[in-house]
Amino acid sequence: MGAVARAHGLLGEVVVDVWSDAPERFAPGRTMTASLGAERTREVVVESVRPFGARLLVRFRGVASRT
């Protein structure tokens, strides 16, 4: 689907490199599985999404800051 490239700003948004041809996969409310290393995963829910050049800016539910 895509990969988080970096944090964006201080309010929890991340820049996502999109690999999918189906942008609805990043629609608010959609649940995804994030890989956090070799064997760790976490379910995340898209809270908001907006275009950012050829990428997307995505905010996940429960992530309010970059810390």
Secondary structure, DSSP 4 states (H G I P E B T S, - for coil): -EEEEEEETTTTEEEEEE--S-GGGGSTT-EEEEE-SSS-EEEEEEEEEEEETTEEEEEETT--S--
